[in-house]
Amino acid sequence: MKRVLVTGAAGFVGRWLCAALVREGWEVVATARSDADVTAAGVDGPWGTLDSVRWFTGDIRDAEHWATLFSETRPDAVINLAAISHVQQASADPSRTWEVNLLAPVRLLHEAQAQRARGVLDPTILLVGSAEQYGRQPASAVPFDEDTPQVPLTVYGASKAAQEVAGMQAHRATGLRVVAARPFPHSGAGQEPRFVIPAMVSRAEALRASGSSEAMLTGNLTPIRDFLHVSDVVAAYIALLRAGRPGTAYNVASGTGMSVRDVTERVLARVGLKTELKEDPALVRAVDVPVLVGNAARLMADTGWKAVRSFDDIIDDLLAYHRKHAATL
């Protein structure tokens, strides 16, 4: 049985990923910031069970933490999910964002290089980036492939692009087996309501429950995004561990774009509501990429992966989760 170390495992995607890895026969070792995060992550949900996961807590910005993790776990693979992953949160605290999204993976790469140089370990390292790395592109570039220039517009996107640069440099210089993923937006049960689709689900459910006829408040409705179900995204990560080419970046995308307005209208239709949409300036991002739609041909060719879940699956899963856990969301 191969052992994989997953950072940021207590988060939304981390829970889905760890459960999927367990189902596929991996021994999973996971990191989280605190015992409280581990306790929260250990609750079973639509993602599955995490009972067999072995947890470590600590600060991934600390080099000694990485030395301890590698010596005590001896992983065959590492998936770096840990990040400040919310675009607005990243912009509000850029110093912390750069520490978590760049310094921490640099510490990871340095320790992996040291282990490899000593002949102790030679893990595959999957660095999880973001479609935000592409930034604002001309219409002719859509859908973006991996050769599309990276011109990140947000702090989050820039930090993820820098992580990938560090990883590819480590691969070229030392032979470290680094693979980079550039996932496009993804959602599903368990995602926090500060993200766009669960936010729309939460607002729509509140209107339905109250019987109110007032308008639904939204942020900017014009951005176009390539949305995937989180289960398809974690399947891509596992496929990349097995078949991704070291030194290579891969889009994780469906190739289909949908505006935030279309997303909101689809959510309202699933809830059974007809209401006016009203843009709330407080919900509009100061900096927002207009279009993020990707081409995942490289991923499909190298691994056989393809997205199998529909956009309505995302909404239905979020609705079911919200109705079950509304009191705690």
N, C-alpha and C positions, 0 to 999 in steps of 0.2 A: 504494500500500500504506500502510495506517495504522500508526502506531507507538504502542505501548503500553508504559508503564513499570510494572513489577510489583515492589513491595517485598516483602521476605520470601520471595523466589522460591526460595531454597535449601531451604525447608522442605517438609514432606509435601504440603500442598495446592499450594504454589508450583510444584513440579515438574509436577504434573498440570495445573495451569493454564497454565503456559508452553508445555508440549508441545501442549495443545489449541489455544492461540492460534496457534502456528506452523502447525498443520494447517489452521486456518481462514484462513490468509493474512495474519496480522498480523506486522509486524516487532516483535520482542520485545526490550526492554531490561530488564534485571533487576538488582536490588540484593541484596546479601548482606552479612553482617557481616565476613567474612574470606575470604581466598583459599582457606583450607582448606574452608570451607563451599561455595565455588564448585566446587572439585574434587570434593567428595562429591556435589554435586547433578548434576554433569555425567555421572554414570554412567547409561547407558540402563537403563530398566526398563519395567514394564507401562504406565507413563504415556506412553512414547514417547521421542523423542530431543530433546535440547536443544542440538544442535551449532550451530545458527544464532543462539542467544541471545547477546546482547552484555551482558557483566557489568560492574557497578561495585560496589566495596566501600566501606564507610564506616559512620559512626554516624548513623542517621536522626534522632537527637535534636539534631543539630548543624545550625543554620540554614544555615551555609555549604555543608554537604553538599548540601542541597536546591537552593541557588542553582547549584551546579556541575552537579547532575543535570539541572536544567531547561535550563541554557544549552547543555550538551553533547548532550542527547538530543532536546529540543524535542518532547515527546510529544503525541499527539492525545488520549490517555487515560492515566489513572493508576489502578491497582488497589492499594489499600493492604492487603496481607496481613500485613505485619510486626507481630508482637505477642508478648507473653508469653501463650501460648494455653492453658496447662495450669492448670486451676482451682486446684489445690493449690500449684503453683509461684507463681502470682500472689498467693495469700494469704500465702505464706511470705516474700515480698519485695514488700510493697505499694508502697514508694517507687519501686523500679525498674519495677514494673508500670505505675504512673501515668506515669512518664517515657516508656516505650516505647509504651504504649497510648493515651496522650492527648497528651503534649507533642510527640511525633514527628509525629502527624497534624496537630496545630495548626501546626507548622513547615511541613508540606506545604501546608496550606491558605493560609497566609500567603504563601508563595512563589508559589503559583498565582494568588492575588489580585493580587500585584505584577505578574506576567507579563501577566495579563489587562488590568490598568489601563494598562499601557504599549502595549497592542495587539499584543503579541508572540505570545501563545498564549491559547487558551481551551479547555483540556482538559476532558473529562468525567472526573470523579473518583468512583470507586466505593470507598466506605468499607465494609470488611467488618467487621461487628459479630458478634453472637452471640445465640442464643436465651436465653442466660443473662441478657440485659437484662431479661427479663420477671420473673424471680424467682419467688417463691411466689405462686400465684394460687388463687382459689376454684375448685372443681370446675366451676362453671357457666361459667367462662371458657374451658374446654378445648373445642376447639382454639383456641389464641390467634391472633387476627388482629392486624393492625398497629395497631389502635386500642386493644388491650388495654394498660392502664397499665403503664409500666415501673417496677418496684419491685425492682431487683436485690438479690440476697441475698449475692452473692460479690463480692470485690474485682475479679475478672475481669469479671463482668457489669456492675458499676458503671463500670469504666474504658471499656468498650465503649459503654455508654449515653452517657457523657460525650463520647466521640469523635463520636457521632452528633449530639448537641446542638451541638457546635462546627461540624460540617459543615453542618447545617441553618441555623444562624445566618449562616454565611458565604454560603450561597445566598441567604437573604432579604436580607441587607445589600448584597451586591455582585453578585448574579446568577450567581455561580460555579455551574457545572453539577455539583452534588453529588447522587449517588444513594447510598442506604444499603442494604446487604444485612444481613439478620438470619438467618444460616444456623442450622439445627438440627443436632444432632450428625451427623457424617459420618465415614466410615472407608473403608479400602481398603488395597491393597498399598502398603507403604512407611511406614505410620503406626507411630510408636514404640510399644513394648509398655507404656509407662506409661499409655496410654489404654485404655479398658475392653475393647473388642472384641479388639484385638491382644493385650492382656494375657490374656484368656481363651483365645485361640488358643494362645499361648505355653505357658500352664500345662497346657492339655489335651494338647498335643503332647509336653510333657515327661513327663506321666503315661503316655501311650501308648508312648513310646519306652522308658521304664523298666520297663513292665509292672507298675507299682505299683498296688495296690488301695486306696491311701490316699485320703482325702477331698481334693477340690479346694478350695483356699482361695480365698475371694472377699471382696470388700468388701460394702457394703450391696446386697442383692438386690431391694429394693422400688422404687427410683426407676424411673419410666417415661420413656422417651425416644423421640423421633421420629428414627430413624436413616435416613440416606441414604448412597448410594454416592458417593464423592468425585467420580467422573466426572460424575454428575448435578449436583453442586454447582458444579463449574467451568463446566459448560454454562450454568447459571443466571447466573453472573457475566458470561460473554460475552454472553448474551442481554440482560442489563441494560446493558452498554456500548452496545448497538445500540438498544435500545428502552425503557430505563428512563426514567421521567419525572424530570427534575431536581427536587430538593426533596422526593423521595418515598422512603419506606422500604419494603422488600419482605422478607417472610418467604421463606426457601428451605426448604421442608418437604414431607413426603409426606402428612401428615395422619393417619398411623397410629402409635400408640404401642406400645411393647413394654417390659416390665419387664426389669431386668438379670437377674433369674432366668430369664426366657424366653430372653434372649440367650445365657446360659450353657448352658442345656439344648440350644439349637439348635446351639451350637458343639460340645458333646459328641456330639450325634447325628451331625454331619458327620464328626467324627473317629472315630466308632464306639466310644465309651466309655460305660459306665454306672458312675457313681460318685457318692458322697455329696457334697453341697456343704456346706462349713463356713465360716461367716463368721469372718474374721480381724480382730480389732479394729484391728490395725495398718494394714489396708487400707481401713477405713471413713473416709470424709471427715467432718471435724468439722462442716462446713457443706455441705449438699447440698439442691438444689431437688428436691422430690418428683416433679413432673410437668413435662415440656417436650414439648408436642405442638403443631404449628403448622398454620395454614390459609394456603396459598399461592395462594388464588384471585386475588389482585391480580397476582402475578407471572405466573400463567398467562394472565390476561386481557390484560395489557399486552405480553407477549413471546411467548406461545405455548409457553412452556417447560412440560415435565412430566417427572417422574421416570420413568425407564425401566428402571433396574436394581433387582433384587430384594435382599432382605436376605441370602438364601442366596448371591447373587453376591458380597456383601461377604465372607462367611465363606470361600467357596471361593478368592477372590483372595488373602485373607490367608494361608490355608493353603498355597497354592502358593508364595507369596513366602517364607513362613517356612521351608518345606522346602528351598527353594533357597538361602536366606541364613542358615540357623539358626546357623552358626558365627560370624557377625558381629553377630547381634542381641543 
